[in-house]
């Protein structure tokens, strides 16, 4: 029996829209709206986003900070 590697987590279309909304809200200085959008992202999509960011040498904290001109809701 050959073990197959677990499939990589996928980012749902809804999570992509939520992430886009969060980044847009941060850019506009609307932190509560950004946090609401981030909290709507499902767990599998979170894992997928984190993996993709790590693959390019980044992390969510850095991405959010850049989008919000230094604002970091995770600090």
PQR file of N, CA, C, O and H, with PARSE charges and radii, in Angstrom:
ATOM      1  N   UNK A   1       0.833  -1.173   0.000 -0.4000 1.5000
ATOM      2  CA  UNK A   1       0.000   0.000   0.000 -0.0000 2.0000
ATOM      3  C   UNK A   1       0.884   1.245   0.000  0.5500 1.7000
ATOM      4  O   UNK A   1       1.754   1.388   0.859 -0.5500 1.4000
ATOM      5  N   UNK A   2       0.668   2.127  -0.942 -0.4000 1.5000
ATOM      6  CA  UNK A   2       1.433   3.360  -1.049 -0.0000 2.0000
ATOM      7  C   UNK A   2       0.630   4.494  -0.437  0.5500 1.7000
ATOM      8  O   UNK A   2      -0.533   4.706  -0.779 -0.5500 1.4000
ATOM      9  H   UNK A   2      -0.039   2.011  -1.639  0.4000 1.0000
ATOM     10  N   UNK A   3       1.260   5.212   0.462 -0.4000 1.5000
ATOM     11  CA  UNK A   3       0.587   6.361   1.065 -0.0000 2.0000
ATOM     12  C   UNK A   3       0.692   7.560   0.139  0.5500 1.7000
ATOM     13  O   UNK A   3       1.770   7.904  -0.348 -0.5500 1.4000
ATOM     14  H   UNK A   3       2.205   5.040   0.740  0.4000 1.0000
ATOM     15  N   UNK A   4      -0.432   8.174  -0.087 -0.4000 1.5000
ATOM     16  CA  UNK A   4      -0.468   9.375  -0.913 -0.0000 2.0000
ATOM     17  C   UNK A   4      -0.276  10.590  -0.003  0.5500 1.7000
ATOM     18  O   UNK A   4      -0.816  10.630   1.103 -0.5500 1.4000
ATOM     19  H   UNK A   4      -1.307   7.894   0.308  0.4000 1.0000
ATOM     20  N   UNK A   5       0.491  11.577  -0.466 -0.4000 1.5000
ATOM     21  CA  UNK A   5       0.630  12.787   0.349 -0.0000 2.0000
ATOM     22  C   UNK A   5      -0.721  13.486   0.473  0.5500 1.7000
ATOM     23  O   UNK A   5      -1.552  13.439  -0.434 -0.5500 1.4000
ATOM     24  H   UNK A   5       0.930  11.545  -1.364  0.4000 1.0000
ATOM     25  N   UNK A   6      -0.914  14.123   1.599 -0.4000 1.5000
ATOM     26  CA  UNK A   6      -2.164  14.868   1.804 -0.0000 2.0000
ATOM     27  C   UNK A   6      -2.229  15.994   0.780  0.5500 1.7000
ATOM     28  O   UNK A   6      -1.227  16.658   0.513 -0.5500 1.4000
ATOM     29  H   UNK A   6      -0.239  14.160   2.336  0.4000 1.0000
ATOM     30  N   UNK A   7      -3.394  16.203   0.217 -0.4000 1.5000
ATOM     31  CA  UNK A   7      -3.507  17.302  -0.757 -0.0000 2.0000
ATOM     32  C   UNK A   7      -3.273  18.647  -0.069  0.5500 1.7000
ATOM     33  O   UNK A   7      -3.629  18.848   1.093 -0.5500 1.4000
ATOM     34  H   UNK A   7      -4.208  15.664   0.434  0.4000 1.0000
ATOM     35  N   UNK A   8      -2.677  19.540  -0.810 -0.4000 1.5000
ATOM     36  CA  UNK A   8      -2.433  20.879  -0.266 -0.0000 2.0000
ATOM     37  C   UNK A   8      -3.769  21.554   0.013  0.5500 1.7000
ATOM     38  O   UNK A   8      -4.720  21.388  -0.751 -0.5500 1.4000
ATOM     39  H   UNK A   8      -2.389  19.378  -1.754  0.4000 1.0000
ATOM     40  N   UNK A   9      -3.848  22.319   1.109 -0.4000 1.5000
ATOM     41  CA  UNK A   9      -5.107  23.018   1.378 -0.0000 2.0000
ATOM     42  C   UNK A   9      -5.413  24.006   0.250  0.5500 1.7000
ATOM     43  O   UNK A   9      -4.512  24.565  -0.375 -0.5500 1.4000
ATOM     44  H   UNK A   9      -3.075  22.454   1.729  0.4000 1.0000
ATOM     45  N   UNK A  10      -6.671  24.197   0.018 -0.4000 1.5000
ATOM     46  CA  UNK A  10      -7.102  25.083  -1.064 -0.0000 2.0000
ATOM     47  C   UNK A  10      -7.719  26.349  -0.497  0.5500 1.7000
ATOM     48  O   UNK A  10      -8.309  26.337   0.583 -0.5500 1.4000
ATOM     49  H   UNK A  10      -7.403  23.743   0.526  0.4000 1.0000
ATOM     50  N   UNK A  11      -7.579  27.425  -1.226 -0.4000 1.5000
ATOM     51  CA  UNK A  11      -8.202  28.692  -0.853 -0.0000 2.0000
ATOM     52  C   UNK A  11      -9.547  28.757  -1.566  0.5500 1.7000
ATOM     53  O   UNK A  11      -9.606  28.699  -2.794 -0.5500 1.4000
ATOM     54  H   UNK A  11      -7.099  27.435  -2.104  0.4000 1.0000
ATOM     55  N   UNK A  12     -10.614  28.875  -0.807 -0.4000 1.5000
ATOM     56  CA  UNK A  12     -11.937  28.951  -1.420 -0.0000 2.0000
ATOM     57  C   UNK A  12     -12.128  30.317  -2.082  0.5500 1.7000
ATOM     58  O   UNK A  12     -11.461  31.289  -1.730 -0.5500 1.4000
ATOM     59  H   UNK A  12     -10.566  28.922   0.191  0.4000 1.0000
ATOM     60  N   UNK A  13     -13.034  30.372  -3.029 -0.4000 1.5000
ATOM     61  CA  UNK A  13     -13.324  31.646  -3.692 -0.0000 2.0000
ATOM     62  C   UNK A  13     -13.844  32.670  -2.691  0.5500 1.7000
ATOM     63  O   UNK A  13     -13.520  33.855  -2.781 -0.5500 1.4000
ATOM     64  H   UNK A  13     -13.576  29.582  -3.315  0.4000 1.0000
ATOM     65  N   UNK A  14     -14.647  32.213  -1.742 -0.4000 1.5000
ATOM     66  CA  UNK A  14     -15.169  33.125  -0.723 -0.0000 2.0000
ATOM     67  C   UNK A  14     -14.026  33.683   0.122  0.5500 1.7000
ATOM     68  O   UNK A  14     -14.018  34.869   0.453 -0.5500 1.4000
ATOM     69  H   UNK A  14     -14.910  31.251  -1.669  0.4000 1.0000
ATOM     70  N   UNK A  15     -13.062  32.830   0.470 -0.4000 1.5000
ATOM     71  CA  UNK A  15     -11.930  33.295   1.266 -0.0000 2.0000
ATOM     72  C   UNK A  15     -11.089  34.308   0.492  0.5500 1.7000
ATOM     73  O   UNK A  15     -10.590  35.273   1.071 -0.5500 1.4000
ATOM     74  H   UNK A  15     -13.069  31.867   0.201  0.4000 1.0000
ATOM     75  N   UNK A  16     -10.933  34.092  -0.801 -0.4000 1.5000
ATOM     76  CA  UNK A  16     -10.202  35.067  -1.618 -0.0000 2.0000
ATOM     77  C   UNK A  16     -10.899  36.420  -1.599  0.5500 1.7000
ATOM     78  O   UNK A  16     -10.253  37.461  -1.488 -0.5500 1.4000
ATOM     79  H   UNK A  16     -11.338  33.308  -1.271  0.4000 1.0000
ATOM     80  N   UNK A  17     -12.216  36.395  -1.707 -0.4000 1.5000
ATOM     81  CA  UNK A  17     -12.983  37.645  -1.663 -0.0000 2.0000
ATOM     82  C   UNK A  17     -12.848  38.301  -0.292  0.5500 1.7000
ATOM     83  O   UNK A  17     -12.706  39.520  -0.195 -0.5500 1.4000
ATOM     84  H   UNK A  17     -12.741  35.549  -1.797  0.4000 1.0000
ATOM     85  N   UNK A  18     -12.894  37.487   0.775 -0.4000 1.5000
ATOM     86  CA  UNK A  18     -12.738  38.032   2.127 -0.0000 2.0000
ATOM     87  C   UNK A  18     -11.359  38.649   2.323  0.5500 1.7000
ATOM     88  O   UNK A  18     -11.235  39.719   2.918 -0.5500 1.4000
ATOM     89  H   UNK A  18     -13.010  36.497   0.696  0.4000 1.0000
ATOM     90  N   UNK A  19     -10.328  37.983   1.826 -0.4000 1.5000
ATOM     91  CA  UNK A  19      -8.972  38.512   1.942 -0.0000 2.0000
ATOM     92  C   UNK A  19      -8.828  39.814   1.158  0.5500 1.7000
ATOM     93  O   UNK A  19      -8.225  40.774   1.637 -0.5500 1.4000
ATOM     94  H   UNK A  19     -10.429  37.113   1.342  0.4000 1.0000
ATOM     95  N   UNK A  20      -9.378  39.837  -0.030 -0.4000 1.5000
ATOM     96  CA  UNK A  20      -9.348  41.070  -0.835 -0.0000 2.0000
ATOM     97  C   UNK A  20     -10.065  42.201  -0.103  0.5500 1.7000
ATOM     98  O   UNK A  20      -9.574  43.329  -0.056 -0.5500 1.4000
ATOM     99  H   UNK A  20      -9.868  39.057  -0.420  0.4000 1.0000
ATOM    100  N   UNK A  21     -11.228  41.892   0.467 -0.4000 1.5000
ATOM    101  CA  UNK A  21     -11.985  42.907   1.208 -0.0000 2.0000
ATOM    102  C   UNK A  21     -11.195  43.403   2.419  0.5500 1.7000
ATOM    103  O   UNK A  21     -11.211  44.596   2.726 -0.5500 1.4000
ATOM    104  H   UNK A  21     -11.627  40.975   0.429  0.4000 1.0000
ATOM    105  N   UNK A  22     -10.509  42.500   3.102 -0.4000 1.5000
ATOM    106  CA  UNK A  22      -9.713  42.892   4.266 -0.0000 2.0000
ATOM    107  C   UNK A  22      -8.575  43.824   3.860  0.5500 1.7000
ATOM    108  O   UNK A  22      -8.342  44.844   4.509 -0.5500 1.4000
ATOM    109  H   UNK A  22     -10.496  41.532   2.853  0.4000 1.0000
ATOM    110  N   UNK A  23      -7.876  43.476   2.797 -0.4000 1.5000
ATOM    111  CA  UNK A  23      -6.761  44.308   2.345 -0.0000 2.0000
ATOM    112  C   UNK A  23      -7.247  45.674   1.875  0.5500 1.7000
ATOM    113  O   UNK A  23      -6.604  46.690   2.137 -0.5500 1.4000
ATOM    114  H   UNK A  23      -8.066  42.648   2.270  0.4000 1.0000
ATOM    115  N   UNK A  24      -8.379  45.697   1.184 -0.4000 1.5000
ATOM    116  CA  UNK A  24      -8.957  46.970   0.732 -0.0000 2.0000
ATOM    117  C   UNK A  24      -9.366  47.818   1.924  0.5500 1.7000
ATOM    118  O   UNK A  24      -9.104  49.021   1.956 -0.5500 1.4000
ATOM    119  H   UNK A  24      -8.902  44.872   0.971  0.4000 1.0000
ATOM    120  N   UNK A  25     -10.008  47.194   2.906 -0.4000 1.5000
ATOM    121  CA  UNK A  25     -10.430  47.932   4.099 -0.0000 2.0000
ATOM    122  C   UNK A  25      -9.233  48.510   4.846  0.5500 1.7000
ATOM    123  O   UNK A  25      -9.287  49.651   5.305 -0.5500 1.4000
ATOM    124  H   UNK A  25     -10.221  46.217   2.881  0.4000 1.0000
ATOM    125  N   UNK A  26      -8.158  47.744   4.975 -0.4000 1.5000
ATOM    126  CA  UNK A  26      -6.954  48.258   5.629 -0.0000 2.0000
ATOM    127  C   UNK A  26      -6.384  49.449   4.875  0.5500 1.7000
ATOM    128  O   UNK A  26      -5.963  50.439   5.473 -0.5500 1.4000
ATOM    129  H   UNK A  26      -8.114  46.817   4.603  0.4000 1.0000
ATOM    130  N   UNK A  27      -6.378  49.336   3.562 -0.4000 1.5000
ATOM    131  CA  UNK A  27      -5.853  50.418   2.732 -0.0000 2.0000
ATOM    132  C   UNK A  27      -6.668  51.701   2.929  0.5500 1.7000
ATOM    133  O   UNK A  27      -6.139  52.809   2.829 -0.5500 1.4000
ATOM    134  H   UNK A  27      -6.720  48.531   3.076  0.4000 1.0000
ATOM    135  N   UNK A  28      -7.961  51.531   3.211 -0.4000 1.5000
ATOM    136  CA  UNK A  28      -8.851  52.675   3.420 -0.0000 2.0000
ATOM    137  C   UNK A  28      -8.912  53.111   4.885  0.5500 1.7000
ATOM    138  O   UNK A  28      -9.645  54.038   5.230 -0.5500 1.4000
ATOM    139  H   UNK A  28      -8.391  50.632   3.293  0.4000 1.0000
ATOM    140  N   UNK A  29      -8.141  52.441   5.743 -0.4000 1.5000
ATOM    141  CA  UNK A  29      -8.124  52.799   7.151 -0.0000 2.0000
ATOM    142  C   UNK A  29      -9.320  52.291   7.939  0.5500 1.7000
ATOM    143  O   UNK A  29      -9.639  52.831   8.999 -0.5500 1.4000
ATOM    144  H   UNK A  29      -7.546  51.688   5.463  0.4000 1.0000
ATOM    145  N   UNK A  30      -9.981  51.264   7.437 -0.4000 1.5000
ATOM    146  CA  UNK A  30     -11.181  50.722   8.076 -0.0000 2.0000
ATOM    147  C   UNK A  30     -10.837  49.410   8.792  0.5500 1.7000
ATOM    148  O   UNK A  30     -11.214  48.328   8.343 -0.5500 1.4000
ATOM    149  H   UNK A  30      -9.722  50.825   6.577  0.4000 1.0000
ATOM    150  N   UNK A  31     -10.117  49.526   9.906 -0.4000 1.5000
ATOM    151  CA  UNK A  31      -9.632  48.344  10.615 -0.0000 2.0000
ATOM    152  C   UNK A  31     -10.743  47.394  11.062  0.5500 1.7000
ATOM    153  O   UNK A  31     -10.593  46.187  10.872 -0.5500 1.4000
ATOM    154  H   UNK A  31      -9.810  50.405  10.271  0.4000 1.0000
ATOM    155  N   UNK A  32     -11.846  47.866  11.642 -0.4000 1.5000
ATOM    156  CA  UNK A  32     -12.890  46.912  12.062 -0.0000 2.0000
ATOM    157  C   UNK A  32     -13.455  46.100  10.900  0.5500 1.7000
ATOM    158  O   UNK A  32     -13.743  44.913  11.053 -0.5500 1.4000
ATOM    159  H   UNK A  32     -11.968  48.846  11.796  0.4000 1.0000
ATOM    160  N   UNK A  33     -13.611  46.731   9.752 -0.4000 1.5000
ATOM    161  CA  UNK A  33     -14.103  46.022   8.569 -0.0000 2.0000
ATOM    162  C   UNK A  33     -13.085  44.987   8.118  0.5500 1.7000
ATOM    163  O   UNK A  33     -13.456  43.884   7.719 -0.5500 1.4000
ATOM    164  H   UNK A  33     -13.378  47.695   9.628  0.4000 1.0000
ATOM    165  N   UNK A  34     -11.809  45.333   8.176 -0.4000 1.5000
ATOM    166  CA  UNK A  34     -10.749  44.402   7.785 -0.0000 2.0000
ATOM    167  C   UNK A  34     -10.729  43.187   8.698  0.5500 1.7000
ATOM    168  O   UNK A  34     -10.608  42.055   8.230 -0.5500 1.4000
ATOM    169  H   UNK A  34     -11.507  46.229   8.500  0.4000 1.0000
ATOM    170  N   UNK A  35     -10.848  43.418   9.988 -0.4000 1.5000
ATOM    171  CA  UNK A  35     -10.829  42.315  10.941 -0.0000 2.0000
ATOM    172  C   UNK A  35     -12.030  41.403  10.733  0.5500 1.7000
ATOM    173  O   UNK A  35     -11.903  40.181  10.808 -0.5500 1.4000
ATOM    174  H   UNK A  35     -10.946  44.338  10.368  0.4000 1.0000
ATOM    175  N   UNK A  36     -13.184  41.983  10.476 -0.4000 1.5000
ATOM    176  CA  UNK A  36     -14.389  41.188  10.209 -0.0000 2.0000
ATOM    177  C   UNK A  36     -14.185  40.302   8.993  0.5500 1.7000
ATOM    178  O   UNK A  36     -14.545  39.125   9.014 -0.5500 1.4000
ATOM    179  H   UNK A  36     -13.287  42.976  10.416  0.4000 1.0000
ATOM    180  N   UNK A  37     -13.613  40.854   7.939 -0.4000 1.5000
ATOM    181  CA  UNK A  37     -13.374  40.070   6.725 -0.0000 2.0000
ATOM    182  C   UNK A  37     -12.383  38.942   6.985  0.5500 1.7000
ATOM    183  O   UNK A  37     -12.578  37.827   6.500 -0.5500 1.4000
ATOM    184  H   UNK A  37     -13.321  41.810   7.922  0.4000 1.0000
ATOM    185  N   UNK A  38     -11.326  39.214   7.741 -0.4000 1.5000
ATOM    186  CA  UNK A  38     -10.335  38.174   8.045 -0.0000 2.0000
ATOM    187  C   UNK A  38     -10.947  37.053   8.873  0.5500 1.7000
ATOM    188  O   UNK A  38     -10.636  35.881   8.663 -0.5500 1.4000
ATOM    189  H   UNK A  38     -11.167  40.119   8.135  0.4000 1.0000
ATOM    190  N   UNK A  39     -11.807  37.406   9.801 -0.4000 1.5000
ATOM    191  CA  UNK A  39     -12.418  36.391  10.669 -0.0000 2.0000
ATOM    192  C   UNK A  39     -13.415  35.512   9.918  0.5500 1.7000
ATOM    193  O   UNK A  39     -13.793  34.449  10.412 -0.5500 1.4000
ATOM    194  H   UNK A  39     -12.060  38.358   9.972  0.4000 1.0000
ATOM    195  N   UNK A  40     -13.837  35.936   8.750 -0.4000 1.5000
ATOM    196  CA  UNK A  40     -14.787  35.145   7.958 -0.0000 2.0000
ATOM    197  C   UNK A  40     -14.100  34.040   7.153  0.5500 1.7000
ATOM    198  O   UNK A  40     -14.777  33.186   6.581 -0.5500 1.4000
ATOM    199  H   UNK A  40     -13.530  36.799   8.349  0.4000 1.0000
ATOM    200  N   UNK A  41     -12.774  34.045   7.102 -0.4000 1.5000
ATOM    201  CA  UNK A  41     -12.039  33.064   6.298 -0.0000 2.0000
ATOM    202  C   UNK A  41     -12.028  31.715   7.005  0.5500 1.7000
ATOM    203  O   UNK A  41     -11.731  31.631   8.196 -0.5500 1.4000
ATOM    204  H   UNK A  41     -12.224  34.738   7.567  0.4000 1.0000
ATOM    205  N   UNK A  42     -12.354  30.662   6.263 -0.4000 1.5000
ATOM    206  CA  UNK A  42     -12.409  29.311   6.825 -0.0000 2.0000
ATOM    207  C   UNK A  42     -11.005  28.773   7.109  0.5500 1.7000
ATOM    208  O   UNK A  42     -10.016  29.261   6.561 -0.5500 1.4000
ATOM    209  H   UNK A  42     -12.595  30.731   5.295  0.4000 1.0000
ATOM    210  N   UNK A  43     -10.937  27.760   7.976 -0.4000 1.5000
ATOM    211  CA  UNK A  43      -9.652  27.229   8.459 -0.0000 2.0000
ATOM    212  C   UNK A  43      -8.775  26.673   7.342  0.5500 1.7000
ATOM    213  O   UNK A  43      -7.571  26.929   7.330 -0.5500 1.4000
ATOM    214  H   UNK A  43     -11.740  27.364   8.421  0.4000 1.0000
ATOM    215  N   UNK A  44      -9.343  25.922   6.410 -0.4000 1.5000
ATOM    216  CA  UNK A  44      -8.529  25.345   5.336 -0.0000 2.0000
ATOM    217  C   UNK A  44      -7.935  26.453   4.466  0.5500 1.7000
ATOM    218  O   UNK A  44      -6.775  26.373   4.061 -0.5500 1.4000
ATOM    219  H   UNK A  44     -10.321  25.714   6.420  0.4000 1.0000
ATOM    220  N   UNK A  45      -8.720  27.471   4.186 -0.4000 1.5000
ATOM    221  CA  UNK A  45      -8.216  28.580   3.378 -0.0000 2.0000
ATOM    222  C   UNK A  45      -7.111  29.333   4.117  0.5500 1.7000
ATOM    223  O   UNK A  45      -6.146  29.775   3.493 -0.5500 1.4000
ATOM    224  H   UNK A  45      -9.662  27.535   4.515  0.4000 1.0000
ATOM    225  N   UNK A  46      -7.239  29.487   5.449 -0.4000 1.5000
ATOM    226  CA  UNK A  46      -6.188  30.114   6.239 -0.0000 2.0000
ATOM    227  C   UNK A  46      -4.879  29.359   6.068  0.5500 1.7000
ATOM    228  O   UNK A  46      -3.830  29.957   5.828 -0.5500 1.4000
ATOM    229  H   UNK A  46      -8.023  29.128   5.956  0.4000 1.0000
ATOM    230  N   UNK A  47      -4.955  28.026   6.194 -0.4000 1.5000
ATOM    231  CA  UNK A  47      -3.746  27.214   6.041 -0.0000 2.0000
ATOM    232  C   UNK A  47      -3.144  27.397   4.655  0.5500 1.7000
ATOM    233  O   UNK A  47      -1.925  27.497   4.512 -0.5500 1.4000
ATOM    234  H   UNK A  47      -5.807  27.541   6.388  0.4000 1.0000
ATOM    235  N   UNK A  48      -3.985  27.440   3.647 -0.4000 1.5000
ATOM    236  CA  UNK A  48      -3.494  27.596   2.277 -0.0000 2.0000
ATOM    237  C   UNK A  48      -2.844  28.964   2.077  0.5500 1.7000
ATOM    238  O   UNK A  48      -1.802  29.066   1.429 -0.5500 1.4000
ATOM    239  H   UNK A  48      -4.975  27.359   3.764  0.4000 1.0000
ATOM    240  N   UNK A  49      -3.444  29.997   2.619 -0.4000 1.5000
ATOM    241  CA  UNK A  49      -2.866  31.341   2.501 -0.0000 2.0000
ATOM    242  C   UNK A  49      -1.511  31.373   3.193  0.5500 1.7000
ATOM    243  O   UNK A  49      -0.537  31.882   2.638 -0.5500 1.4000
ATOM    244  H   UNK A  49      -4.290  29.914   3.145  0.4000 1.0000
ATOM    245  N   UNK A  50      -1.450  30.827   4.409 -0.4000 1.5000
ATOM    246  CA  UNK A  50      -0.184  30.826   5.149 -0.0000 2.0000
ATOM    247  C   UNK A  50       0.901  30.058   4.403  0.5500 1.7000
ATOM    248  O   UNK A  50       2.051  30.494   4.363 -0.5500 1.4000
ATOM    249  H   UNK A  50      -2.241  30.414   4.860  0.4000 1.0000
ATOM    250  N   UNK A  51       0.544  28.915   3.810 -0.4000 1.5000
ATOM    251  CA  UNK A  51       1.522  28.132   3.049 -0.0000 2.0000
ATOM    252  C   UNK A  51       2.035  28.904   1.848  0.5500 1.7000
ATOM    253  O   UNK A  51       3.234  28.901   1.568 -0.5500 1.4000
ATOM    254  H   UNK A  51      -0.391  28.561   3.842  0.4000 1.0000
ATOM    255  N   UNK A  52       1.137  29.559   1.144 -0.4000 1.5000
ATOM    256  CA  UNK A  52       1.557  30.300  -0.048 -0.0000 2.0000
ATOM    257  C   UNK A  52       2.430  31.492   0.315  0.5500 1.7000
ATOM    258  O   UNK A  52       3.425  31.768  -0.355 -0.5500 1.4000
ATOM    259  H   UNK A  52       0.163  29.561   1.372  0.4000 1.0000
ATOM    260  N   UNK A  53       2.057  32.194   1.373 -0.4000 1.5000
ATOM    261  CA  UNK A  53       2.888  33.310   1.804 -0.0000 2.0000
ATOM    262  C   UNK A  53       4.269  32.831   2.246  0.5500 1.7000
ATOM    263  O   UNK A  53       5.275  33.464   1.927 -0.5500 1.4000
ATOM    264  H   UNK A  53       1.249  31.970   1.917  0.4000 1.0000
ATOM    265  N   UNK A  54       4.321  31.725   2.973 -0.4000 1.5000
ATOM    266  CA  UNK A  54       5.603  31.178   3.414 -0.0000 2.0000
ATOM    267  C   UNK A  54       6.461  30.757   2.227  0.5500 1.7000
ATOM    268  O   UNK A  54       7.685  30.883   2.272 -0.5500 1.4000
ATOM    269  H   UNK A  54       3.504  31.211   3.232  0.4000 1.0000
ATOM    270  N   UNK A  55       5.832  30.260   1.170 -0.4000 1.5000
ATOM    271  CA  UNK A  55       6.573  29.813  -0.012 -0.0000 2.0000
ATOM    272  C   UNK A  55       7.292  30.967  -0.706  0.5500 1.7000
ATOM    273  O   UNK A  55       8.309  30.758  -1.367 -0.5500 1.4000
ATOM    274  H   UNK A  55       4.838  30.158   1.134  0.4000 1.0000
ATOM    275  N   UNK A  56       6.770  32.177  -0.556 -0.4000 1.5000
ATOM    276  CA  UNK A  56       7.418  33.335  -1.179 -0.0000 2.0000
ATOM    277  C   UNK A  56       8.168  34.175  -0.143  0.5500 1.7000
ATOM    278  O   UNK A  56       8.572  35.306  -0.413 -0.5500 1.4000
ATOM    279  H   UNK A  56       5.944  32.346  -0.018  0.4000 1.0000
ATOM    280  N   UNK A  57       8.345  33.597   1.047 -0.4000 1.5000
ATOM    281  CA  UNK A  57       9.139  34.264   2.064 -0.0000 2.0000
ATOM    282  C   UNK A  57       8.414  35.341   2.841  0.5500 1.7000
ATOM    283  O   UNK A  57       9.056  36.226   3.408 -0.5500 1.4000
ATOM    284  H   UNK A  57       8.017  32.678   1.266  0.4000 1.0000
ATOM    285  N   UNK A  58       7.101  35.291   2.883 -0.4000 1.5000
ATOM    286  CA  UNK A  58       6.347  36.307   3.608 -0.0000 2.0000
ATOM    287  C   UNK A  58       5.458  35.691   4.667  0.5500 1.7000
ATOM    288  O   UNK A  58       5.458  34.478   4.879 -0.5500 1.4000
ATOM    289  H   UNK A  58       6.580  34.573   2.423  0.4000 1.0000
ATOM    290  N   UNK A  59       4.711  36.541   5.320 -0.4000 1.5000
ATOM    291  CA  UNK A  59       3.730  36.065   6.281 -0.0000 2.0000
ATOM    292  C   UNK A  59       2.549  37.031   6.299  0.5500 1.7000
ATOM    293  O   UNK A  59       2.620  38.126   5.740 -0.5500 1.4000
ATOM    294  H   UNK A  59       4.712  37.526   5.148  0.4000 1.0000
ATOM    295  N   UNK A  60       1.483  36.620   6.935 -0.4000 1.5000
ATOM    296  CA  UNK A  60       0.261  37.413   6.942 -0.0000 2.0000
ATOM    297  C   UNK A  60       0.471  38.742   7.648  0.5500 1.7000
ATOM    298  O   UNK A  60      -0.061  39.763   7.214 -0.5500 1.4000
ATOM    299  H   UNK A  60       1.426  35.731   7.389  0.4000 1.0000
ATOM    300  N   UNK A  61       1.231  38.743   8.720 -0.4000 1.5000
ATOM    301  CA  UNK A  61       1.483  39.986   9.467 -0.0000 2.0000
ATOM    302  C   UNK A  61       2.135  41.037   8.556  0.5500 1.7000
ATOM    303  O   UNK A  61       1.739  42.202   8.572 -0.5500 1.4000
ATOM    304  H   UNK A  61       1.663  37.913   9.073  0.4000 1.0000
ATOM    305  N   UNK A  62       3.121  40.630   7.774 -0.4000 1.5000
ATOM    306  CA  UNK A  62       3.799  41.555   6.863 -0.0000 2.0000
ATOM    307  C   UNK A  62       2.848  42.048   5.783  0.5500 1.7000
ATOM    308  O   UNK A  62       2.819  43.240   5.476 -0.5500 1.4000
ATOM    309  H   UNK A  62       3.443  39.683   7.761  0.4000 1.0000
ATOM    310  N   UNK A  63       2.067  41.136   5.205 -0.4000 1.5000
ATOM    311  CA  UNK A  63       1.110  41.506   4.174 -0.0000 2.0000
ATOM    312  C   UNK A  63       0.108  42.530   4.693  0.5500 1.7000
ATOM    313  O   UNK A  63      -0.173  43.527   4.028 -0.5500 1.4000
ATOM    314  H   UNK A  63       2.090  40.168   5.455  0.4000 1.0000
ATOM    315  N   UNK A  64      -0.425  42.281   5.876 -0.4000 1.5000
ATOM    316  CA  UNK A  64      -1.406  43.201   6.455 -0.0000 2.0000
ATOM    317  C   UNK A  64      -0.776  44.548   6.777  0.5500 1.7000
ATOM    318  O   UNK A  64      -1.389  45.596   6.574 -0.5500 1.4000
ATOM    319  H   UNK A  64      -0.197  41.471   6.417  0.4000 1.0000
ATOM    320  N   UNK A  65       0.446  44.510   7.277 -0.4000 1.5000
ATOM    321  CA  UNK A  65       1.135  45.758   7.583 -0.0000 2.0000
ATOM    322  C   UNK A  65       1.362  46.603   6.348  0.5500 1.7000
ATOM    323  O   UNK A  65       1.197  47.823   6.384 -0.5500 1.4000
ATOM    324  H   UNK A  65       0.944  43.658   7.441  0.4000 1.0000
ATOM    325  N   UNK A  66       1.734  45.968   5.269 -0.4000 1.5000
ATOM    326  CA  UNK A  66       1.950  46.704   4.012 -0.0000 2.0000
ATOM    327  C   UNK A  66       0.642  47.259   3.471  0.5500 1.7000
ATOM    328  O   UNK A  66       0.602  48.381   2.966 -0.5500 1.4000
ATOM    329  H   UNK A  66       1.868  44.978   5.240  0.4000 1.0000
ATOM    330  N   UNK A  67      -0.427  46.479   3.575 -0.4000 1.5000
ATOM    331  CA  UNK A  67      -1.718  46.917   3.062 -0.0000 2.0000
ATOM    332  C   UNK A  67      -2.264  48.084   3.870  0.5500 1.7000
ATOM    333  O   UNK A  67      -2.932  48.962   3.325 -0.5500 1.4000
ATOM    334  H   UNK A  67      -0.395  45.568   3.986  0.4000 1.0000
ATOM    335  N   UNK A  68      -1.982  48.097   5.160 -0.4000 1.5000
ATOM    336  CA  UNK A  68      -2.536  49.123   6.031 -0.0000 2.0000
ATOM    337  C   UNK A  68      -1.556  50.232   6.374  0.5500 1.7000
ATOM    338  O   UNK A  68      -1.739  50.940   7.364 -0.5500 1.4000
ATOM    339  H   UNK A  68      -1.439  47.384   5.603  0.4000 1.0000
ATOM    340  N   UNK A  69      -0.520  50.387   5.566 -0.4000 1.5000
ATOM    341  CA  UNK A  69       0.474  51.429   5.810 -0.0000 2.0000
ATOM    342  C   UNK A  69       0.986  51.392   7.237  0.5500 1.7000
ATOM    343  O   UNK A  69       1.063  52.419   7.911 -0.5500 1.4000
ATOM    344  H   UNK A  69      -0.371  49.812   4.762  0.4000 1.0000
ATOM    345  N   UNK A  70       1.338  50.189   7.691 -0.4000 1.5000
ATOM    346  CA  UNK A  70       1.901  50.042   9.015 -0.0000 2.0000
ATOM    347  C   UNK A  70       0.923  49.550  10.050  0.5500 1.7000
ATOM    348  O   UNK A  70       1.350  49.097  11.112 -0.5500 1.4000
ATOM    349  H   UNK A  70       1.276  49.355   7.144  0.4000 1.0000
ATOM    350  N   UNK A  71      -0.381  49.618   9.793 -0.4000 1.5000
ATOM    351  CA  UNK A  71      -1.359  49.117  10.760 -0.0000 2.0000
ATOM    352  C   UNK A  71      -1.260  47.596  10.817  0.5500 1.7000
ATOM    353  O   UNK A  71      -1.224  46.934   9.780 -0.5500 1.4000
ATOM    354  H   UNK A  71      -0.728  49.986   8.930  0.4000 1.0000
ATOM    355  N   UNK A  72      -1.217  47.051  12.010 -0.4000 1.5000
ATOM    356  CA  UNK A  72      -1.147  45.609  12.160 -0.0000 2.0000
ATOM    357  C   UNK A  72      -2.166  45.165  13.200  0.5500 1.7000
ATOM    358  O   UNK A  72      -1.933  45.342  14.395 -0.5500 1.4000
ATOM    359  H   UNK A  72      -1.247  47.589  12.852  0.4000 1.0000
ATOM    360  N   UNK A  73      -3.292  44.591  12.774 -0.4000 1.5000
ATOM    361  CA  UNK A  73      -4.315  44.179  13.721 -0.0000 2.0000
ATOM    362  C   UNK A  73      -3.884  42.999  14.573  0.5500 1.7000
ATOM    363  O   UNK A  73      -4.558  42.667  15.548 -0.5500 1.4000
ATOM    364  H   UNK A  73      -3.481  44.447  11.803  0.4000 1.0000
ATOM    365  N   UNK A  74      -2.778  42.359  14.227 -0.4000 1.5000
ATOM    366  CA  UNK A  74      -2.310  41.190  14.977 -0.0000 2.0000
ATOM    367  C   UNK A  74      -1.288  41.572  16.040  0.5500 1.7000
ATOM    368  O   UNK A  74      -0.846  40.711  16.801 -0.5500 1.4000
ATOM    369  H   UNK A  74      -2.230  42.628  13.435  0.4000 1.0000
ATOM    370  N   UNK A  75      -0.908  42.831  16.109 -0.4000 1.5000
ATOM    371  CA  UNK A  75       0.118  43.245  17.076 -0.0000 2.0000
ATOM    372  C   UNK A  75      -0.457  43.329  18.476  0.5500 1.7000
ATOM    373  O   UNK A  75       0.261  43.662  19.418 -0.5500 1.4000
ATOM    374  H   UNK A  75      -1.267  43.531  15.491  0.4000 1.0000
TER
END
